[in-house]
Amino acid sequence: MTQPQNQSSAAQYELRIRIEEIDRTIDAGVTSVTVDGTTTKIDIQALKDQRRYLQQQLAAGSGRRPLFTRIKTSGA
């Protein structure tokens, strides 16, 4: 991935990096890790939820705005 050009791009870059890290963890299928006798369990569903949230943040920061946010159909 190329380095960002400005502050907003930097935040989006970091979001994309984190999403890629989550994807690698999910793809590896690891559910627990033991280091020096200490076991850490990985909650795959929580990772998927976090990934979805980060994708929403990435989409919101893309600068795109909806054409219409509300359409008033009443005469008032």
PDB file of N, H, CA, C and O in Angstrom:
ATOM      1  N   MET A   1       0.830  -1.177   0.000  1.00  0.00           N
ATOM      2  CA  MET A   1       0.000   0.000   0.000  1.00  0.00           C
ATOM      3  C   MET A   1       0.877   1.242   0.000  1.00  0.00           C
ATOM      4  O   MET A   1       1.921   1.271   0.651  1.00  0.00           O
ATOM      5  N   THR A   2       0.459   2.254  -0.719  1.00  0.00           N
ATOM      6  H   THR A   2      -0.390   2.230  -1.247  1.00  0.00           H
ATOM      7  CA  THR A   2       1.229   3.490  -0.775  1.00  0.00           C
ATOM      8  C   THR A   2       0.929   4.353   0.442  1.00  0.00           C
ATOM      9  O   THR A   2      -0.135   4.236   1.051  1.00  0.00           O
ATOM     10  N   GLN A   3       1.863   5.208   0.785  1.00  0.00           N
ATOM     11  H   GLN A   3       2.727   5.303   0.291  1.00  0.00           H
ATOM     12  CA  GLN A   3       1.699   6.086   1.941  1.00  0.00           C
ATOM     13  C   GLN A   3       0.694   7.193   1.625  1.00  0.00           C
ATOM     14  O   GLN A   3       0.601   7.630   0.478  1.00  0.00           O
ATOM     15  N   PRO A   4      -0.057   7.651   2.628  1.00  0.00           N
ATOM     16  CA  PRO A   4      -1.077   8.684   2.439  1.00  0.00           C
ATOM     17  C   PRO A   4      -0.477  10.057   2.168  1.00  0.00           C
ATOM     18  O   PRO A   4       0.677  10.329   2.502  1.00  0.00           O
ATOM     19  N   GLN A   5      -1.292  10.921   1.552  1.00  0.00           N
ATOM     20  H   GLN A   5      -2.229  10.701   1.281  1.00  0.00           H
ATOM     21  CA  GLN A   5      -0.859  12.270   1.200  1.00  0.00           C
ATOM     22  C   GLN A   5      -1.231  13.315   2.244  1.00  0.00           C
ATOM     23  O   GLN A   5      -0.505  14.295   2.408  1.00  0.00           O
ATOM     24  N   ASN A   6      -2.355  13.133   2.961  1.00  0.00           N
ATOM     25  H   ASN A   6      -2.946  12.336   2.827  1.00  0.00           H
ATOM     26  CA  ASN A   6      -2.784  14.129   3.944  1.00  0.00           C
ATOM     27  C   ASN A   6      -3.357  13.440   5.182  1.00  0.00           C
ATOM     28  O   ASN A   6      -3.370  12.213   5.277  1.00  0.00           O
ATOM     29  N   GLN A   7      -3.829  14.248   6.124  1.00  0.00           N
ATOM     30  H   GLN A   7      -3.820  15.245   6.047  1.00  0.00           H
ATOM     31  CA  GLN A   7      -4.335  13.726   7.399  1.00  0.00           C
ATOM     32  C   GLN A   7      -5.487  12.752   7.205  1.00  0.00           C
ATOM     33  O   GLN A   7      -5.501  11.676   7.802  1.00  0.00           O
ATOM     34  N   SER A   8      -6.455  13.125   6.373  1.00  0.00           N
ATOM     35  H   SER A   8      -6.444  14.000   5.889  1.00  0.00           H
ATOM     36  CA  SER A   8      -7.603  12.263   6.129  1.00  0.00           C
ATOM     37  C   SER A   8      -7.165  10.962   5.475  1.00  0.00           C
ATOM     38  O   SER A   8      -7.651   9.887   5.825  1.00  0.00           O
ATOM     39  N   SER A   9      -6.256  11.067   4.537  1.00  0.00           N
ATOM     40  H   SER A   9      -5.861  11.941   4.253  1.00  0.00           H
ATOM     41  CA  SER A   9      -5.739   9.877   3.869  1.00  0.00           C
ATOM     42  C   SER A   9      -4.986   8.997   4.858  1.00  0.00           C
ATOM     43  O   SER A   9      -5.033   7.771   4.758  1.00  0.00           O
ATOM     44  N   ALA A  10      -4.298   9.609   5.804  1.00  0.00           N
ATOM     45  H   ALA A  10      -4.259  10.605   5.885  1.00  0.00           H
ATOM     46  CA  ALA A  10      -3.559   8.845   6.814  1.00  0.00           C
ATOM     47  C   ALA A  10      -4.517   8.017   7.662  1.00  0.00           C
ATOM     48  O   ALA A  10      -4.238   6.855   7.956  1.00  0.00           O
ATOM     49  N   ALA A  11      -5.631   8.598   8.054  1.00  0.00           N
ATOM     50  H   ALA A  11      -5.858   9.542   7.816  1.00  0.00           H
ATOM     51  CA  ALA A  11      -6.617   7.872   8.858  1.00  0.00           C
ATOM     52  C   ALA A  11      -7.208   6.722   8.050  1.00  0.00           C
ATOM     53  O   ALA A  11      -7.378   5.621   8.574  1.00  0.00           O
ATOM     54  N   GLN A  12      -7.519   6.964   6.791  1.00  0.00           N
ATOM     55  H   GLN A  12      -7.380   7.858   6.365  1.00  0.00           H
ATOM     56  CA  GLN A  12      -8.061   5.902   5.936  1.00  0.00           C
ATOM     57  C   GLN A  12      -7.024   4.808   5.712  1.00  0.00           C
ATOM     58  O   GLN A  12      -7.360   3.625   5.681  1.00  0.00           O
ATOM     59  N   TYR A  13      -5.782   5.201   5.558  1.00  0.00           N
ATOM     60  H   TYR A  13      -5.509   6.162   5.583  1.00  0.00           H
ATOM     61  CA  TYR A  13      -4.691   4.237   5.383  1.00  0.00           C
ATOM     62  C   TYR A  13      -4.605   3.324   6.611  1.00  0.00           C
ATOM     63  O   TYR A  13      -4.492   2.106   6.472  1.00  0.00           O
ATOM     64  N   GLU A  14      -4.659   3.908   7.803  1.00  0.00           N
ATOM     65  H   GLU A  14      -4.751   4.897   7.915  1.00  0.00           H
ATOM     66  CA  GLU A  14      -4.600   3.124   9.035  1.00  0.00           C
ATOM     67  C   GLU A  14      -5.794   2.178   9.151  1.00  0.00           C
ATOM     68  O   GLU A  14      -5.645   1.043   9.606  1.00  0.00           O
ATOM     69  N   LEU A  15      -6.975   2.637   8.744  1.00  0.00           N
ATOM     70  H   LEU A  15      -7.096   3.559   8.375  1.00  0.00           H
ATOM     71  CA  LEU A  15      -8.153   1.773   8.772  1.00  0.00           C
ATOM     72  C   LEU A  15      -7.962   0.589   7.825  1.00  0.00           C
ATOM     73  O   LEU A  15      -8.275  -0.548   8.180  1.00  0.00           O
ATOM     74  N   ARG A  16      -7.449   0.852   6.621  1.00  0.00           N
ATOM     75  H   ARG A  16      -7.195   1.775   6.333  1.00  0.00           H
ATOM     76  CA  ARG A  16      -7.233  -0.240   5.655  1.00  0.00           C
ATOM     77  C   ARG A  16      -6.204  -1.237   6.179  1.00  0.00           C
ATOM     78  O   ARG A  16      -6.371  -2.445   6.008  1.00  0.00           O
ATOM     79  N   ILE A  17      -5.152  -0.747   6.810  1.00  0.00           N
ATOM     80  H   ILE A  17      -5.017   0.234   6.948  1.00  0.00           H
ATOM     81  CA  ILE A  17      -4.130  -1.631   7.379  1.00  0.00           C
ATOM     82  C   ILE A  17      -4.741  -2.520   8.459  1.00  0.00           C
ATOM     83  O   ILE A  17      -4.495  -3.726   8.489  1.00  0.00           O
ATOM     84  N   ARG A  18      -5.534  -1.924   9.341  1.00  0.00           N
ATOM     85  H   ARG A  18      -5.734  -0.944   9.316  1.00  0.00           H
ATOM     86  CA  ARG A  18      -6.161  -2.704  10.422  1.00  0.00           C
ATOM     87  C   ARG A  18      -7.124  -3.744   9.855  1.00  0.00           C
ATOM     88  O   ARG A  18      -7.168  -4.870  10.350  1.00  0.00           O
ATOM     89  N   ILE A  19      -7.894  -3.387   8.829  1.00  0.00           N
ATOM     90  H   ILE A  19      -7.857  -2.472   8.427  1.00  0.00           H
ATOM     91  CA  ILE A  19      -8.810  -4.335   8.197  1.00  0.00           C
ATOM     92  C   ILE A  19      -8.028  -5.502   7.601  1.00  0.00           C
ATOM     93  O   ILE A  19      -8.445  -6.654   7.721  1.00  0.00           O
ATOM     94  N   GLU A  20      -6.896  -5.211   6.959  1.00  0.00           N
ATOM     95  H   GLU A  20      -6.557  -4.276   6.861  1.00  0.00           H
ATOM     96  CA  GLU A  20      -6.063  -6.276   6.397  1.00  0.00           C
ATOM     97  C   GLU A  20      -5.517  -7.197   7.485  1.00  0.00           C
ATOM     98  O   GLU A  20      -5.455  -8.412   7.293  1.00  0.00           O
ATOM     99  N   GLU A  21      -5.122  -6.632   8.628  1.00  0.00           N
ATOM    100  H   GLU A  21      -5.172  -5.646   8.785  1.00  0.00           H
ATOM    101  CA  GLU A  21      -4.632  -7.434   9.748  1.00  0.00           C
ATOM    102  C   GLU A  21      -5.724  -8.366  10.262  1.00  0.00           C
ATOM    103  O   GLU A  21      -5.471  -9.538  10.542  1.00  0.00           O
ATOM    104  N   ILE A  22      -6.929  -7.841  10.381  1.00  0.00           N
ATOM    105  H   ILE A  22      -7.135  -6.889  10.153  1.00  0.00           H
ATOM    106  CA  ILE A  22      -8.054  -8.656  10.841  1.00  0.00           C
ATOM    107  C   ILE A  22      -8.328  -9.774   9.835  1.00  0.00           C
ATOM    108  O   ILE A  22      -8.560 -10.919  10.225  1.00  0.00           O
ATOM    109  N   ASP A  23      -8.301  -9.443   8.544  1.00  0.00           N
ATOM    110  H   ASP A  23      -8.113  -8.513   8.227  1.00  0.00           H
ATOM    111  CA  ASP A  23      -8.524 -10.459   7.507  1.00  0.00           C
ATOM    112  C   ASP A  23      -7.500 -11.587   7.607  1.00  0.00           C
ATOM    113  O   ASP A  23      -7.855 -12.761   7.496  1.00  0.00           O
ATOM    114  N   ARG A  24      -6.231 -11.237   7.815  1.00  0.00           N
ATOM    115  H   ARG A  24      -5.943 -10.284   7.905  1.00  0.00           H
ATOM    116  CA  ARG A  24      -5.185 -12.260   7.936  1.00  0.00           C
ATOM    117  C   ARG A  24      -5.430 -13.149   9.148  1.00  0.00           C
ATOM    118  O   ARG A  24      -5.241 -14.363   9.076  1.00  0.00           O
ATOM    119  N   THR A  25      -5.845 -12.558  10.251  1.00  0.00           N
ATOM    120  H   THR A  25      -5.998 -11.571  10.310  1.00  0.00           H
ATOM    121  CA  THR A  25      -6.108 -13.328  11.463  1.00  0.00           C
ATOM    122  C   THR A  25      -7.278 -14.281  11.248  1.00  0.00           C
ATOM    123  O   THR A  25      -7.211 -15.448  11.632  1.00  0.00           O
ATOM    124  N   ILE A  26      -8.350 -13.784  10.633  1.00  0.00           N
ATOM    125  H   ILE A  26      -8.405 -12.835  10.321  1.00  0.00           H
ATOM    126  CA  ILE A  26      -9.523 -14.626  10.371  1.00  0.00           C
ATOM    127  C   ILE A  26      -9.160 -15.745   9.407  1.00  0.00           C
ATOM    128  O   ILE A  26      -9.525 -16.900   9.626  1.00  0.00           O
ATOM    129  N   ASP A  27      -8.433 -15.402   8.328  1.00  0.00           N
ATOM    130  H   ASP A  27      -8.137 -14.463   8.150  1.00  0.00           H
ATOM    131  CA  ASP A  27      -8.053 -16.399   7.324  1.00  0.00           C
ATOM    132  C   ASP A  27      -7.150 -17.490   7.897  1.00  0.00           C
ATOM    133  O   ASP A  27      -7.192 -18.634   7.444  1.00  0.00           O
ATOM    134  N   ALA A  28      -6.335 -17.140   8.890  1.00  0.00           N
ATOM    135  H   ALA A  28      -6.301 -16.211   9.258  1.00  0.00           H
ATOM    136  CA  ALA A  28      -5.427 -18.116   9.497  1.00  0.00           C
ATOM    137  C   ALA A  28      -6.200 -19.166  10.296  1.00  0.00           C
ATOM    138  O   ALA A  28      -5.712 -20.278  10.497  1.00  0.00           O
ATOM    139  N   GLY A  29      -7.393 -18.816  10.747  1.00  0.00           N
ATOM    140  H   GLY A  29      -7.789 -17.912  10.584  1.00  0.00           H
ATOM    141  CA  GLY A  29      -8.213 -19.768  11.490  1.00  0.00           C
ATOM    142  C   GLY A  29      -7.747 -20.016  12.914  1.00  0.00           C
ATOM    143  O   GLY A  29      -8.176 -20.982  13.544  1.00  0.00           O
ATOM    144  N   VAL A  30      -6.884 -19.167  13.424  1.00  0.00           N
ATOM    145  H   VAL A  30      -6.536 -18.382  12.912  1.00  0.00           H
ATOM    146  CA  VAL A  30      -6.370 -19.321  14.782  1.00  0.00           C
ATOM    147  C   VAL A  30      -7.453 -18.912  15.774  1.00  0.00           C
ATOM    148  O   VAL A  30      -8.060 -17.849  15.643  1.00  0.00           O
ATOM    149  N   THR A  31      -7.691 -19.771  16.774  1.00  0.00           N
ATOM    150  H   THR A  31      -7.198 -20.635  16.881  1.00  0.00           H
ATOM    151  CA  THR A  31      -8.693 -19.434  17.788  1.00  0.00           C
ATOM    152  C   THR A  31      -8.064 -19.213  19.164  1.00  0.00           C
ATOM    153  O   THR A  31      -8.713 -18.692  20.071  1.00  0.00           O
ATOM    154  N   SER A  32      -6.790 -19.615  19.317  1.00  0.00           N
ATOM    155  H   SER A  32      -6.263 -20.039  18.580  1.00  0.00           H
ATOM    156  CA  SER A  32      -6.098 -19.338  20.580  1.00  0.00           C
ATOM    157  C   SER A  32      -4.587 -19.367  20.335  1.00  0.00           C
ATOM    158  O   SER A  32      -4.090 -19.999  19.403  1.00  0.00           O
ATOM    159  N   VAL A  33      -3.877 -18.648  21.222  1.00  0.00           N
ATOM    160  H   VAL A  33      -4.281 -18.135  21.980  1.00  0.00           H
ATOM    161  CA  VAL A  33      -2.417 -18.574  21.156  1.00  0.00           C
ATOM    162  C   VAL A  33      -1.894 -18.759  22.573  1.00  0.00           C
ATOM    163  O   VAL A  33      -2.408 -18.159  23.516  1.00  0.00           O
ATOM    164  N   THR A  34      -0.858 -19.600  22.717  1.00  0.00           N
ATOM    165  H   THR A  34      -0.440 -20.087  21.951  1.00  0.00           H
ATOM    166  CA  THR A  34      -0.244 -19.808  24.021  1.00  0.00           C
ATOM    167  C   THR A  34       1.207 -19.350  23.971  1.00  0.00           C
ATOM    168  O   THR A  34       1.986 -19.819  23.142  1.00  0.00           O
ATOM    169  N   VAL A  35       1.565 -18.424  24.871  1.00  0.00           N
ATOM    170  H   VAL A  35       0.932 -18.043  25.544  1.00  0.00           H
ATOM    171  CA  VAL A  35       2.930 -17.924  24.972  1.00  0.00           C
ATOM    172  C   VAL A  35       3.343 -18.005  26.435  1.00  0.00           C
ATOM    173  O   VAL A  35       2.691 -17.429  27.306  1.00  0.00           O
ATOM    174  N   ASP A  36       4.419 -18.718  26.696  1.00  0.00           N
ATOM    175  H   ASP A  36       4.949 -19.186  25.989  1.00  0.00           H
ATOM    176  CA  ASP A  36       4.947 -18.880  28.063  1.00  0.00           C
ATOM    177  C   ASP A  36       3.874 -19.352  29.037  1.00  0.00           C
ATOM    178  O   ASP A  36       3.821 -18.900  30.180  1.00  0.00           O
ATOM    179  N   GLY A  37       3.031 -20.251  28.586  1.00  0.00           N
ATOM    180  H   GLY A  37       3.073 -20.619  27.657  1.00  0.00           H
ATOM    181  CA  GLY A  37       2.014 -20.822  29.453  1.00  0.00           C
ATOM    182  C   GLY A  37       0.752 -19.996  29.594  1.00  0.00           C
ATOM    183  O   GLY A  37      -0.183 -20.416  30.275  1.00  0.00           O
ATOM    184  N   THR A  38       0.702 -18.847  28.976  1.00  0.00           N
ATOM    185  H   THR A  38       1.462 -18.505  28.423  1.00  0.00           H
ATOM    186  CA  THR A  38      -0.481 -17.998  29.029  1.00  0.00           C
ATOM    187  C   THR A  38      -1.240 -18.137  27.707  1.00  0.00           C
ATOM    188  O   THR A  38      -0.695 -17.860  26.639  1.00  0.00           O
ATOM    189  N   THR A  39      -2.497 -18.565  27.790  1.00  0.00           N
ATOM    190  H   THR A  39      -2.940 -18.790  28.658  1.00  0.00           H
ATOM    191  CA  THR A  39      -3.314 -18.780  26.601  1.00  0.00           C
ATOM    192  C   THR A  39      -4.264 -17.606  26.400  1.00  0.00           C
ATOM    193  O   THR A  39      -4.945 -17.168  27.327  1.00  0.00           O
ATOM    194  N   THR A  40      -4.293 -17.115  25.184  1.00  0.00           N
ATOM    195  H   THR A  40      -3.740 -17.471  24.430  1.00  0.00           H
ATOM    196  CA  THR A  40      -5.205 -16.044  24.804  1.00  0.00           C
ATOM    197  C   THR A  40      -6.152 -16.585  23.752  1.00  0.00           C
ATOM    198  O   THR A  40      -5.716 -17.076  22.711  1.00  0.00           O
ATOM    199  N   LYS A  41      -7.448 -16.497  24.018  1.00  0.00           N
ATOM    200  H   LYS A  41      -7.803 -16.098  24.864  1.00  0.00           H
ATOM    201  CA  LYS A  41      -8.446 -16.954  23.061  1.00  0.00           C
ATOM    202  C   LYS A  41      -8.833 -15.799  22.146  1.00  0.00           C
ATOM    203  O   LYS A  41      -8.959 -14.657  22.587  1.00  0.00           O
ATOM    204  N   ILE A  42      -9.021 -16.113  20.867  1.00  0.00           N
ATOM    205  H   ILE A  42      -8.919 -17.041  20.509  1.00  0.00           H
ATOM    206  CA  ILE A  42      -9.389 -15.112  19.869  1.00  0.00           C
ATOM    207  C   ILE A  42     -10.843 -15.325  19.491  1.00  0.00           C
ATOM    208  O   ILE A  42     -11.229 -16.412  19.060  1.00  0.00           O
ATOM    209  N   ASP A  43     -11.640 -14.292  19.653  1.00  0.00           N
ATOM    210  H   ASP A  43     -11.326 -13.409  20.003  1.00  0.00           H
ATOM    211  CA  ASP A  43     -13.066 -14.348  19.325  1.00  0.00           C
ATOM    212  C   ASP A  43     -13.247 -13.908  17.869  1.00  0.00           C
ATOM    213  O   ASP A  43     -13.214 -12.717  17.560  1.00  0.00           O
ATOM    214  N   ILE A  44     -13.438 -14.889  16.984  1.00  0.00           N
ATOM    215  H   ILE A  44     -13.465 -15.856  17.235  1.00  0.00           H
ATOM    216  CA  ILE A  44     -13.555 -14.611  15.551  1.00  0.00           C
ATOM    217  C   ILE A  44     -14.755 -13.713  15.262  1.00  0.00           C
ATOM    218  O   ILE A  44     -14.663 -12.811  14.430  1.00  0.00           O
ATOM    219  N   GLN A  45     -15.873 -13.948  15.935  1.00  0.00           N
ATOM    220  H   GLN A  45     -15.948 -14.682  16.611  1.00  0.00           H
ATOM    221  CA  GLN A  45     -17.062 -13.117  15.691  1.00  0.00           C
ATOM    222  C   GLN A  45     -16.802 -11.661  16.082  1.00  0.00           C
ATOM    223  O   GLN A  45     -17.247 -10.742  15.394  1.00  0.00           O
ATOM    224  N   ALA A  46     -16.084 -11.454  17.182  1.00  0.00           N
ATOM    225  H   ALA A  46     -15.723 -12.200  17.741  1.00  0.00           H
ATOM    226  CA  ALA A  46     -15.744 -10.084  17.588  1.00  0.00           C
ATOM    227  C   ALA A  46     -14.844  -9.429  16.547  1.00  0.00           C
ATOM    228  O   ALA A  46     -14.984  -8.238  16.269  1.00  0.00           O
ATOM    229  N   LEU A  47     -13.919 -10.198  15.969  1.00  0.00           N
ATOM    230  H   LEU A  47     -13.805 -11.166  16.196  1.00  0.00           H
ATOM    231  CA  LEU A  47     -13.069  -9.661  14.909  1.00  0.00           C
ATOM    232  C   LEU A  47     -13.889  -9.275  13.686  1.00  0.00           C
ATOM    233  O   LEU A  47     -13.648  -8.235  13.072  1.00  0.00           O
ATOM    234  N   LYS A  48     -14.856 -10.113  13.335  1.00  0.00           N
ATOM    235  H   LYS A  48     -15.051 -10.958  13.834  1.00  0.00           H
ATOM    236  CA  LYS A  48     -15.715  -9.809  12.186  1.00  0.00           C
ATOM    237  C   LYS A  48     -16.548  -8.557  12.446  1.00  0.00           C
ATOM    238  O   LYS A  48     -16.743  -7.736  11.549  1.00  0.00           O
ATOM    239  N   ASP A  49     -17.035  -8.418  13.673  1.00  0.00           N
ATOM    240  H   ASP A  49     -16.877  -9.085  14.401  1.00  0.00           H
ATOM    241  CA  ASP A  49     -17.803  -7.221  14.039  1.00  0.00           C
ATOM    242  C   ASP A  49     -16.920  -5.968  13.963  1.00  0.00           C
ATOM    243  O   ASP A  49     -17.346  -4.923  13.470  1.00  0.00           O
ATOM    244  N   GLN A  50     -15.687  -6.093  14.459  1.00  0.00           N
ATOM    245  H   GLN A  50     -15.341  -6.942  14.859  1.00  0.00           H
ATOM    246  CA  GLN A  50     -14.771  -4.964  14.421  1.00  0.00           C
ATOM    247  C   GLN A  50     -14.426  -4.611  12.974  1.00  0.00           C
ATOM    248  O   GLN A  50     -14.323  -3.435  12.627  1.00  0.00           O
ATOM    249  N   ARG A  51     -14.250  -5.623  12.139  1.00  0.00           N
ATOM    250  H   ARG A  51     -14.334  -6.579  12.421  1.00  0.00           H
ATOM    251  CA  ARG A  51     -13.950  -5.398  10.722  1.00  0.00           C
ATOM    252  C   ARG A  51     -15.089  -4.638  10.043  1.00  0.00           C
ATOM    253  O   ARG A  51     -14.854  -3.700   9.280  1.00  0.00           O
ATOM    254  N   ARG A  52     -16.321  -5.052  10.328  1.00  0.00           N
ATOM    255  H   ARG A  52     -16.511  -5.814  10.948  1.00  0.00           H
ATOM    256  CA  ARG A  52     -17.494  -4.383   9.759  1.00  0.00           C
ATOM    257  C   ARG A  52     -17.539  -2.912  10.199  1.00  0.00           C
ATOM    258  O   ARG A  52     -17.812  -2.022   9.394  1.00  0.00           O
ATOM    259  N   TYR A  53     -17.269  -2.674  11.473  1.00  0.00           N
ATOM    260  H   TYR A  53     -17.046  -3.397  12.127  1.00  0.00           H
ATOM    261  CA  TYR A  53     -17.252  -1.304  12.002  1.00  0.00           C
ATOM    262  C   TYR A  53     -16.171  -0.462  11.308  1.00  0.00           C
ATOM    263  O   TYR A  53     -16.423   0.678  10.919  1.00  0.00           O
ATOM    264  N   LEU A  54     -14.978  -1.026  11.157  1.00  0.00           N
ATOM    265  H   LEU A  54     -14.774  -1.953  11.473  1.00  0.00           H
ATOM    266  CA  LEU A  54     -13.885  -0.296  10.512  1.00  0.00           C
ATOM    267  C   LEU A  54     -14.202  -0.004   9.048  1.00  0.00           C
ATOM    268  O   LEU A  54     -13.852   1.057   8.532  1.00  0.00           O
ATOM    269  N   GLN A  55     -14.865  -0.948   8.383  1.00  0.00           N
ATOM    270  H   GLN A  55     -15.150  -1.810   8.803  1.00  0.00           H
ATOM    271  CA  GLN A  55     -15.257  -0.707   6.994  1.00  0.00           C
ATOM    272  C   GLN A  55     -16.271   0.436   6.907  1.00  0.00           C
ATOM    273  O   GLN A  55     -16.228   1.239   5.974  1.00  0.00           O
ATOM    274  N   GLN A  56     -17.179   0.506   7.876  1.00  0.00           N
ATOM    275  H   GLN A  56     -17.214  -0.146   8.633  1.00  0.00           H
ATOM    276  CA  GLN A  56     -18.146   1.604   7.906  1.00  0.00           C
ATOM    277  C   GLN A  56     -17.425   2.936   8.119  1.00  0.00           C
ATOM    278  O   GLN A  56     -17.761   3.939   7.490  1.00  0.00           O
ATOM    279  N   GLN A  57     -16.431   2.937   9.012  1.00  0.00           N
ATOM    280  H   GLN A  57     -16.158   2.123   9.523  1.00  0.00           H
ATOM    281  CA  GLN A  57     -15.648   4.151   9.262  1.00  0.00           C
ATOM    282  C   GLN A  57     -14.883   4.566   8.008  1.00  0.00           C
ATOM    283  O   GLN A  57     -14.785   5.751   7.692  1.00  0.00           O
ATOM    284  N   LEU A  58     -14.348   3.587   7.306  1.00  0.00           N
ATOM    285  H   LEU A  58     -14.428   2.623   7.562  1.00  0.00           H
ATOM    286  CA  LEU A  58     -13.608   3.860   6.078  1.00  0.00           C
ATOM    287  C   LEU A  58     -14.528   4.451   5.018  1.00  0.00           C
ATOM    288  O   LEU A  58     -14.157   5.406   4.335  1.00  0.00           O
ATOM    289  N   ALA A  59     -15.724   3.891   4.879  1.00  0.00           N
ATOM    290  H   ALA A  59     -16.026   3.115   5.433  1.00  0.00           H
ATOM    291  CA  ALA A  59     -16.687   4.398   3.899  1.00  0.00           C
ATOM    292  C   ALA A  59     -17.153   5.807   4.272  1.00  0.00           C
ATOM    293  O   ALA A  59     -17.329   6.659   3.401  1.00  0.00           O
ATOM    294  N   ALA A  60     -17.348   6.046   5.561  1.00  0.00           N
ATOM    295  H   ALA A  60     -17.205   5.355   6.269  1.00  0.00           H
ATOM    296  CA  ALA A  60     -17.809   7.367   6.012  1.00  0.00           C
ATOM    297  C   ALA A  60     -16.743   8.428   5.780  1.00  0.00           C
ATOM    298  O   ALA A  60     -17.072   9.591   5.546  1.00  0.00           O
ATOM    299  N   GLY A  61     -15.480   8.049   5.841  1.00  0.00           N
ATOM    300  H   GLY A  61     -15.212   7.105   6.032  1.00  0.00           H
ATOM    301  CA  GLY A  61     -14.402   9.002   5.668  1.00  0.00           C
ATOM    302  C   GLY A  61     -13.958   9.183   4.235  1.00  0.00           C
ATOM    303  O   GLY A  61     -12.989   9.893   3.966  1.00  0.00           O
ATOM    304  N   SER A  62     -14.657   8.547   3.317  1.00  0.00           N
ATOM    305  H   SER A  62     -15.444   7.970   3.537  1.00  0.00           H
ATOM    306  CA  SER A  62     -14.230   8.616   1.914  1.00  0.00           C
ATOM    307  C   SER A  62     -14.608   9.934   1.255  1.00  0.00           C
ATOM    308  O   SER A  62     -14.215  10.194   0.118  1.00  0.00           O
ATOM    309  N   GLY A  63     -15.376  10.777   1.968  1.00  0.00           N
ATOM    310  H   GLY A  63     -15.695  10.566   2.892  1.00  0.00           H
ATOM    311  CA  GLY A  63     -15.756  12.072   1.417  1.00  0.00           C
ATOM    312  C   GLY A  63     -17.031  12.025   0.597  1.00  0.00           C
ATOM    313  O   GLY A  63     -17.508  13.055   0.121  1.00  0.00           O
ATOM    314  N   ARG A  64     -17.576  10.849   0.435  1.00  0.00           N
ATOM    315  H   ARG A  64     -17.188  10.012   0.821  1.00  0.00           H
ATOM    316  CA  ARG A  64     -18.824  10.739  -0.309  1.00  0.00           C
ATOM    317  C   ARG A  64     -19.998  11.059   0.597  1.00  0.00           C
ATOM    318  O   ARG A  64     -20.059  10.622   1.747  1.00  0.00           O
ATOM    319  N   ARG A  65     -20.908  11.814   0.067  1.00  0.00           N
ATOM    320  H   ARG A  65     -20.859  12.169  -0.867  1.00  0.00           H
ATOM    321  CA  ARG A  65     -22.126  12.130   0.801  1.00  0.00           C
ATOM    322  C   ARG A  65     -23.305  11.704  -0.042  1.00  0.00           C
ATOM    323  O   ARG A  65     -23.243  11.753  -1.270  1.00  0.00           O
ATOM    324  N   PRO A  66     -24.370  11.290   0.598  1.00  0.00           N
ATOM    325  CA  PRO A  66     -25.539  10.892  -0.177  1.00  0.00           C
ATOM    326  C   PRO A  66     -26.138  12.091  -0.915  1.00  0.00           C
ATOM    327  O   PRO A  66     -26.064  13.223  -0.437  1.00  0.00           O
ATOM    328  N   LEU A  67     -26.721  11.834  -2.066  1.00  0.00           N
ATOM    329  H   LEU A  67     -26.781  10.915  -2.454  1.00  0.00           H
ATOM    330  CA  LEU A  67     -27.336  12.894  -2.859  1.00  0.00           C
ATOM    331  C   LEU A  67     -28.508  13.504  -2.096  1.00  0.00           C
ATOM    332  O   LEU A  67     -28.663  14.725  -2.048  1.00  0.00           O
ATOM    333  N   PHE A  68     -29.329  12.640  -1.504  1.00  0.00           N
ATOM    334  H   PHE A  68     -29.203  11.649  -1.543  1.00  0.00           H
ATOM    335  CA  PHE A  68     -30.462  13.090  -0.687  1.00  0.00           C
ATOM    336  C   PHE A  68     -30.372  12.427   0.668  1.00  0.00           C
ATOM    337  O   PHE A  68     -30.082  11.234   0.766  1.00  0.00           O
ATOM    338  N   THR A  69     -30.617  13.190   1.704  1.00  0.00           N
ATOM    339  H   THR A  69     -30.851  14.159   1.625  1.00  0.00           H
ATOM    340  CA  THR A  69     -30.684  12.579   3.027  1.00  0.00           C
ATOM    341  C   THR A  69     -32.131  12.433   3.468  1.00  0.00           C
ATOM    342  O   THR A  69     -32.458  11.583   4.296  1.00  0.00           O
ATOM    343  N   ARG A  70     -32.990  13.268   2.910  1.00  0.00           N
ATOM    344  H   ARG A  70     -32.725  13.959   2.238  1.00  0.00           H
ATOM    345  CA  ARG A  70     -34.411  13.227   3.270  1.00  0.00           C
ATOM    346  C   ARG A  70     -35.193  13.883   2.157  1.00  0.00           C
ATOM    347  O   ARG A  70     -34.772  14.896   1.597  1.00  0.00           O
ATOM    348  N   ILE A  71     -36.318  13.310   1.844  1.00  0.00           N
ATOM    349  H   ILE A  71     -36.661  12.488   2.298  1.00  0.00           H
ATOM    350  CA  ILE A  71     -37.217  13.915   0.847  1.00  0.00           C
ATOM    351  C   ILE A  71     -38.546  14.167   1.521  1.00  0.00           C
ATOM    352  O   ILE A  71     -39.177  13.244   2.036  1.00  0.00           O
ATOM    353  N   LYS A  72     -38.970  15.420   1.518  1.00  0.00           N
ATOM    354  H   LYS A  72     -38.458  16.170   1.100  1.00  0.00           H
ATOM    355  CA  LYS A  72     -40.237  15.800   2.151  1.00  0.00           C
ATOM    356  C   LYS A  72     -41.334  15.645   1.109  1.00  0.00           C
ATOM    357  O   LYS A  72     -41.297  16.287   0.060  1.00  0.00           O
ATOM    358  N   THR A  73     -42.306  14.797   1.398  1.00  0.00           N
ATOM    359  H   THR A  73     -42.336  14.275   2.251  1.00  0.00           H
ATOM    360  CA  THR A  73     -43.383  14.557   0.421  1.00  0.00           C
ATOM    361  C   THR A  73     -44.694  15.250   0.789  1.00  0.00           C
ATOM    362  O   THR A  73     -45.617  15.314  -0.023  1.00  0.00           O
ATOM    363  N   SER A  74     -44.771  15.766   2.009  1.00  0.00           N
ATOM    364  H   SER A  74     -44.021  15.714   2.669  1.00  0.00           H
ATOM    365  CA  SER A  74     -46.000  16.468   2.405  1.00  0.00           C
ATOM    366  C   SER A  74     -45.941  17.909   1.902  1.00  0.00           C
ATOM    367  O   SER A  74     -44.867  18.419   1.582  1.00  0.00           O
ATOM    368  N   GLY A  75     -47.085  18.550   1.836  1.00  0.00           N
ATOM    369  H   GLY A  75     -47.957  18.137   2.096  1.00  0.00           H
ATOM    370  CA  GLY A  75     -47.142  19.929   1.359  1.00  0.00           C
ATOM    371  C   GLY A  75     -46.672  20.935   2.391  1.00  0.00           C
ATOM    372  O   GLY A  75     -46.441  22.096   2.052  1.00  0.00           O
ATOM    373  N   ALA A  76     -46.525  20.526   3.628  1.00  0.00           N
ATOM    374  H   ALA A  76     -46.713  19.583   3.904  1.00  0.00           H
ATOM    375  CA  ALA A  76     -46.166  21.453   4.693  1.00  0.00           C
ATOM    376  C   ALA A  76     -44.693  21.658   4.805  1.00  0.00           C
ATOM    377  O   ALA A  76     -44.238  22.416   5.661  1.00  0.00           O
TER     378      ALA A  76
END
